[in-house]
Amino acid sequence: MTRPRLQAEHVRLGYDERIVVDGLDFDVADQSVTVIIGPNGCGKSTLLRGMGRLLRPRGGSVLLDGKRIDKLPTKDVARTVGVLPQTPSAPAGLTVGDLVARGRQPHQHWYRQWSAGDEDAVAYALSVTGMSSLADRAVDELSGGQRQRAWISMTLAQQTSLLLLDEPITYLDLAHQVDVLDLVYRLHTERGTTVVMVLHDLNLAARYADTLVAMHDGRIVSQGKPDEVLTEELLSDVFGLDAKVVADPVAGTPLVLPISAHLRDEA
Amino acid sequence: MNATLAADPAPAGRSALHRRRSRRLLSLAALVGALIVAVAASLAYGAHPVPLDAVWQALVAPTGGEDDIIVRSLRIPRTVLGVLAGLALGAGGALMQGHTRNPLADPGLLGVNQGAALGVVTAVVVFGVTTLGSYIWFGFAGALIAAVLVFVLGTVRGGATPVTLALAGAAVSALLYGLISAIVLGSRQGMDTYRFWHVGSIAGRELAVAGQLAPFLVVGFVLALANTPGLNSLALGEDVSTALGRHVGRTRLLGVVAITLLVGAAVSACGPIAFVGLLVPHIARVLTGPDYRWLVPCAALLGAVLVLLADVLGRVVAGDTLEVGILLAAVGAPGFIYLVRRRGLSRI
């Protein structure tokens, strides 16, 4: 097996006085799609921010291709790792085209602001997310789903071989959720992009993940193929959810069917 | 979404980028034109109007006549200072609003105005300095010290944030204001100088004043322009900015240094000229959109135009007794209210 692209070694992460993740180890294999799941507040986003050097670890280290990410020039990191944080906000009046163009910043220098390569990357990112026709529209005037795709487009314009996406499909209707995940999956299969995502939808997580990582209280409690991780026992332990897990009739991956309180009462 | 990852050249998106670029170039060119007109007006109009051909004569081949003296010794220094102060306040205001992501931010928020004021009154009362050419240095030093103090106080664990900077700026300004009051209330001369300086004026300064401050303004402008790509990424939030390979702390520090040089120099020479730094970025934003690489130069030009036109207007309507600071406050306040009510303040 090749060396992991991204590794957390005994990483300790937190905000102010509060430690959220303590002494966690985590490897992201090359060209894999890893999806992190877990209940609200379990440290998924914190871990993703730590892996993407948006949050400096209090202890331990994050390695990118075997090198400490905090020792690498941050602009070099930005040409390798694209990070899309949760619910970013754009200034009023910023157009989709300009937003996506800002994804090219890691490739630009003060002496060369805009190149043909930038132009192509932006056109590609817009086209692949279906945003070309909206390039002239202001981001703050778009629907939630279009806005989300504009941000994803900006991250794609960065043209990185690693993508860290924090809840990329919140605010989207189911059709658009599938669109975005299909896009991410195609980047993975056609370009070999390594992807780490935080997702709330367990069924979609199971369908798109090579590796599913379940977190609880800042720790990884289970990690592996979706059908190994997503068990009724785990749902009960980690999410406190009473559910049945069956094989998804479409994909064969695990499908979580929650047993709601009113159904339990009737039974 | 398209079924394939093959890049489709998307001509629509491309031509939109080019259209926006030409619109911005046009805005920039129009502002340069407006500045030339404002400069000509500033040289020609006043209590004693000088025809434009006589202005030209005074510039290129002076003969020592009355018109030549008025243009060369009174209006040129005033105009040069107005241009420099306007450029500085416009650019400083755009940077300030960008860094704080606050549409109500004024460059004075960093405590620069009160710092400069304290420097000026200290120079006059404590050190007995009376000439403007000398006490502007105290003003400038005061502005720098106040900005450093605000930046240090506003830097809590993890760096300076817009909120901590604004709070530190307000606290330091209040403290300095108290000190200024204590000093000027005990000194008649301090009070007189403070009043003369504090009204905000570009009149009565020698050309040397502009020359003294020009190096700081030039450095300030270069740093301001260098700060604009970083500011563009910071406008997307600190997380996105970091993800795009920016050092958020360095970007902020560069911005604070640029603002302090620009506004500190302008304020120490002209006193706190209200509303330029607050109003101009909003008007410029209408022309350029939220791209700081265009917004900062356009706000600078617009600031210069506004200061010069306000100064000329004051001279024409009140024969040189209405200082630019007063006129801008009188015109700027309703203008700002109109802008807020008509367009709403953009989220930035």
Chai-1 contact restraints between the chains, C-beta under 6 A:
chainA,res_idxA,chainB,res_idxB,connection_type,confidence,min_distance_angstrom,max_distance_angstrom,comment,restraint_id
A,L54,B,D239,contact,1.0,0.0,6.0,A-B,restraint_1
A,L54,B,T242,contact,1.0,0.0,6.0,A-B,restraint_2
A,T74,B,G245,contact,1.0,0.0,6.0,A-B,restraint_3
A,K75,B,G245,contact,1.0,0.0,6.0,A-B,restraint_4
A,A78,B,L244,contact,1.0,0.0,6.0,A-B,restraint_5
A,A78,B,G245,contact,1.0,0.0,6.0,A-B,restraint_6
A,V83,B,A243,contact,1.0,0.0,6.0,A-B,restraint_7
A,P85,B,D239,contact,1.0,0.0,6.0,A-B,restraint_8
A,P88,B,L236,contact,1.0,0.0,6.0,A-B,restraint_9
A,P88,B,G237,contact,1.0,0.0,6.0,A-B,restraint_10
A,P88,B,V240,contact,1.0,0.0,6.0,A-B,restraint_11
A,P91,B,A235,contact,1.0,0.0,6.0,A-B,restraint_12
A,P91,B,P290,contact,1.0,0.0,6.0,A-B,restraint_13
A,P91,B,I348,contact,1.0,0.0,6.0,A-B,restraint_14
A,A92,B,S346,contact,1.0,0.0,6.0,A-B,restraint_15
A,A92,B,R347,contact,1.0,0.0,6.0,A-B,restraint_16
A,G93,B,G289,contact,1.0,0.0,6.0,A-B,restraint_17
A,G93,B,P290,contact,1.0,0.0,6.0,A-B,restraint_18
A,L94,B,P290,contact,1.0,0.0,6.0,A-B,restraint_19
A,G97,B,G13,contact,1.0,0.0,6.0,A-B,restraint_20
A,G97,B,A16,contact,1.0,0.0,6.0,A-B,restraint_21
A,G97,B,L17,contact,1.0,0.0,6.0,A-B,restraint_22
A,R102,B,N232,contact,1.0,0.0,6.0,A-B,restraint_23
A,Q105,B,S233,contact,1.0,0.0,6.0,A-B,restraint_24
A,Q105,B,L244,contact,1.0,0.0,6.0,A-B,restraint_25
A,P106,B,L244,contact,1.0,0.0,6.0,A-B,restraint_26
A,P106,B,G245,contact,1.0,0.0,6.0,A-B,restraint_27
A,A123,B,P9,contact,1.0,0.0,6.0,A-B,restraint_28
A,A123,B,A10,contact,1.0,0.0,6.0,A-B,restraint_29
A,A123,B,G13,contact,1.0,0.0,6.0,A-B,restraint_30
A,Y124,B,A7,contact,1.0,0.0,6.0,A-B,restraint_31
A,L126,B,A10,contact,1.0,0.0,6.0,A-B,restraint_32
A,L126,B,G13,contact,1.0,0.0,6.0,A-B,restraint_33
A,S127,B,D8,contact,1.0,0.0,6.0,A-B,restraint_34
A,S127,B,A10,contact,1.0,0.0,6.0,A-B,restraint_35
A,V128,B,L5,contact,1.0,0.0,6.0,A-B,restraint_36
A,G130,B,M1,contact,1.0,0.0,6.0,A-B,restraint_37
A,S132,B,A10,contact,1.0,0.0,6.0,A-B,restraint_38
A,S132,B,A12,contact,1.0,0.0,6.0,A-B,restraint_39
A,S132,B,G13,contact,1.0,0.0,6.0,A-B,restraint_40
A,S133,B,A12,contact,1.0,0.0,6.0,A-B,restraint_41
A,A135,B,G13,contact,1.0,0.0,6.0,A-B,restraint_42
A,A135,B,A16,contact,1.0,0.0,6.0,A-B,restraint_43
A,D136,B,A16,contact,1.0,0.0,6.0,A-B,restraint_44
A,D179,B,M1,contact,1.0,0.0,6.0,A-B,restraint_45
A,L183,B,M1,contact,1.0,0.0,6.0,A-B,restraint_46
A,R186,B,L5,contact,1.0,0.0,6.0,A-B,restraint_47
A,E190,B,L5,contact,1.0,0.0,6.0,A-B,restraint_48
